[in-house]
């Protein structure tokens, strides 16, 4: 039982560490000059609801021009996204903001993964024990079948008569 608890805590620690590592890398890196391709991958065209990198509508062309203007002003990617949200609304973002109900998009998948791992850790030994018990019962049944009594003379005669009649 202690080993299972240790494995569960280790899995939770690894998951938490991975989550924190991805968040701190983004904060620790210096902010390079923003490029249109960096922003295009993370925003949508509000009229055709496609990623801006793929959209070819007049609205998408207008949005790209707006982004180029903001890049020329020296804005960062986060500032450009804020300006796009102010201009077009939150539907312009490819990923929903991580607050309110939208937070479930970011929290639910890791939580389900951790719950699945914990469930396997708890249930796998039980399944193995049940399989071993089933194998032992099958072996006992097989042993009892091999220990059948021999045919009596009367049974052997009836069997021979039946075989002769149908054979």
C-alpha positions in Angstrom: 0.0 0.0 0.0 2.9 2.3 0.8 4.4 1.7 -2.6 1.2 2.6 -4.4 1.0 5.9 -2.4 4.6 6.7 -3.3 3.9 6.0 -7.0 0.7 8.2 -6.9 2.6 11.0 -5.3 5.4 10.7 -7.7 3.0 10.8 -10.7 1.3 13.9 -9.2 4.7 15.6 -8.7 5.8 14.9 -12.3 2.5 16.3 -13.7 2.7 19.4 -11.5 6.4 19.9 -12.4 5.6 19.7 -16.1 2.8 22.2 -15.7 5.0 24.6 -13.8 8.0 24.1 -16.1 6.0 25.2 -19.2 4.6 28.2 -17.4 8.0 29.4 -16.0 9.8 29.0 -19.4 7.4 31.5 -21.0 8.0 34.0 -18.1 11.8 33.6 -18.0 12.5 34.1 -21.7 13.1 37.6 -23.0 10.4 39.0 -25.3 11.8 39.0 -28.9 10.4 41.2 -31.6 6.9 39.9 -32.6 6.4 38.6 -36.1 3.1 38.3 -38.0 3.5 34.5 -38.3 3.8 34.3 -34.5 0.4 36.0 -34.0 -1.3 34.5 -37.0 -1.1 31.0 -35.5 -2.8 32.1 -32.3 -5.7 34.2 -33.6 -8.8 33.5 -35.7 -10.5 35.3 -38.5 -13.7 36.6 -36.9 -15.8 36.4 -40.1 -14.9 32.9 -41.4 -13.9 31.3 -38.0 -10.6 29.8 -39.4 -7.1 30.4 -38.1 -5.8 33.6 -39.5 -2.8 31.8 -41.0 -5.2 29.9 -43.3 -8.0 32.5 -43.8 -8.1 34.3 -47.1 -11.2 36.5 -46.7 -11.2 40.3 -46.9 -11.7 40.4 -43.2 -8.6 38.3 -42.7 -6.5 40.6 -44.9 -7.8 43.6 -42.9 -6.9 41.8 -39.6 -3.3 41.0 -40.9 -2.9 44.7 -41.9 -4.0 45.7 -38.4 -1.5 43.3 -36.8 1.3 44.6 -39.1 0.5 48.1 -37.9 0.7 47.0 -34.2 4.0 45.2 -34.9 5.4 48.4 -36.5 4.5 50.2 -33.3 6.7 47.8 -31.4 3.9 46.0 -29.5 4.5 42.6 -27.9 2.5 39.5 -28.8 0.4 39.8 -25.7 -0.3 43.5 -26.3 -1.3 42.7 -29.9 -3.7 40.0 -28.7 -5.2 42.4 -26.3 -5.7 45.0 -29.1 -7.3 42.3 -31.3 -9.7 41.3 -28.4 -10.6 44.9 -28.0 -11.2 45.3 -31.7 -12.9 42.0 -32.5 -13.9 40.3 -29.2 -12.7 37.2 -27.5 -13.8 35.0 -30.4 -10.6 36.2 -32.2 -8.4 34.1 -29.9 -7.6 30.6 -31.1 -7.4 29.4 -27.5 -9.9 30.6 -25.0 -8.7 32.8 -22.1 -7.8 30.7 -19.0 -10.4 32.1 -16.6 -14.0 31.4 -15.7 -15.6 28.4 -17.3 -12.9 28.4 -20.0 -10.4 27.3 -17.3 -11.9 23.8 -17.6 -10.3 23.4 -21.0 -6.9 23.7 -19.3 -7.6 21.9 -16.1 -9.8 19.0 -17.1 -7.4 17.0 -19.4 -4.5 16.8 -16.9 -7.0 16.1 -14.1 -8.5 13.2 -16.1 -5.1 11.9 -17.0 -4.0 11.9 -13.3 -7.3 10.3 -12.3 -6.8 7.6 -14.9 -3.3 6.8 -13.7 -4.5 6.7 -10.1 -7.4 4.4 -11.1 -5.0 2.0 -12.9 -2.6 2.0 -9.9 -5.4 1.1 -7.6 -7.3 -1.4 -9.8 -4.4 -3.2 -11.7 -3.3 -5.2 -8.6 -7.0 -6.3 -8.0 -7.3 -7.4 -11.6 -4.1 -9.4 -11.4 -5.3 -11.0 -8.2 -8.6 -11.9 -9.8 -6.9 -13.3 -12.8 -4.6 -15.4 -10.6 -7.6 -16.7 -8.7 -9.4 -17.6 -11.9 -6.3 -19.4 -13.2 -6.1 -21.4 -10.0 -9.8 -22.3 -10.3 -9.4 -23.4 -13.9 -6.4 -25.5 -12.9 -8.4 -27.1 -10.1 -11.3 -27.8 -12.5 -8.9 -29.3 -15.1 -7.3 -31.5 -12.4 -10.8 -32.7 -11.3 -11.7 -33.6 -14.9 -8.6 -35.8 -15.3 -9.5 -37.7 -12.1 -12.8 -39.1 -13.6 -13.6 -42.7 -12.7 -13.1 -45.3 -15.3 -16.1 -46.6 -17.3 -17.9 -49.5 -15.8 -18.4 -52.6 -17.9 -22.1 -51.8 -18.5 -21.2 -48.2 -19.6 -18.6 -49.5 -22.0 -21.0 -52.0 -23.5 -23.7 -49.2 -24.0 -21.1 -46.9 -25.6 -20.0 -49.6 -28.0 -23.6 -50.3 -29.0 -24.3 -46.6 -29.6 -21.1 -46.2 -31.7 -21.9 -49.3 -33.7 -25.5 -48.1 -34.4 -24.4 -44.6 -35.6 -21.0 -45.5 -37.1 
